[in-house]
C-alpha cells in the first residue's frame, strides 16, 4: 500500500513494503514556550529553524501544529504553513483539532499533504473526510470514537475499519487513509503498549494500511524515556508501523537500523548515507 505525498517539487511515498518514513513532530507549541511566544508575534524564524533541523536529522515529512490557548489557528496555521513552504521543500502534515483551521491551511498547501487527523466520532468524520476529498489530501485516522478510547485491540481495529469504510464511500482512496493505533502512557497502564502493538498488527494484517503513531507518548512520566521510546519503536516497526510522528534527531538511528535488519535497505545504502551526512 502506497500513500503518496508531495511538496513543491518532491514526492514522498509511504509504503507498507518500503522503509519507514519519519514525520517530524517538533513544530508544535506543546512544551515549547519560545515557539508559543514567537508564533504569537507572527515571527516564524523558530518554526523554520525547527523545520530545517528536523530535515537534517532525517525527517521526510513535517507535522505543523500551532495550537495553544488563545490562538487564532484559522489565521496562524496557514501563515505558518506558507512560511515553512517558502523555506523548505518537503511534504507537510497539517495538525489541528479545528476543521476550519485545517481547511484554511489546505487552501495554501503546495503539493499534497497529510491531515492529522480524523477519528471515529461521527462529528469528526463529517467534518474532516469531506475536506480530505475536496483538497485531495491523505488523512490520519485515530482509533477513538463517540464512546471514547477503548483498550481492546479488536475494538480499536473496528474503529479503523469504520474510518476506512467511511472514507472509501466518500471517494477517498484506501491508500490515502493512514491509521494511528493510539500510543498511550505505559506508566498509567501496564498493558498500554501491548494494546497499541496488537492494534498495529491487526491493521497491518487485515487492512494493509500505512500506520503512524506519536512515538514518544508511551514514556510520559518515566525515566530514560529515549530507551523506552526506542524499544517501542522497534517493536512497532516489526508489527507494521510505517511513518511514526517523532523527533527525527532522536529516532532516525534506530529506524535506519531496523530497516536494515528487515532487509528494507539494499546494501545498507540509507543506513550508511545517514551516518555519513551526520
Buried (B, 14 or more C-beta within 10 A) or exposed (E): BEBBBBBEEEEBEBBBEBBBBBBBBBBBBEEBEEBBEBBBEEEBEBBBBBBBBBBEBBBBBBBBBBBBEEBEBBEBBBBBBBBBBEBBBBBBBBBBEBBEBBBBBBEEBBBBBBBBBBBBBEEBBEBBBBBBBEBBBBBBBBBBBEEEBBBEBEBBBBBBBBBBEBBEEEEBBBBBBBBBBBBBBBEEEEEBBBBBBBBBBBBBEEBEBBBBBBBBBBBEEEEEBEEBBBBBBBBBBBBBBBBBBBBBBBBBBBBBBBBBEEEBBEEEEBBEEBEEEE
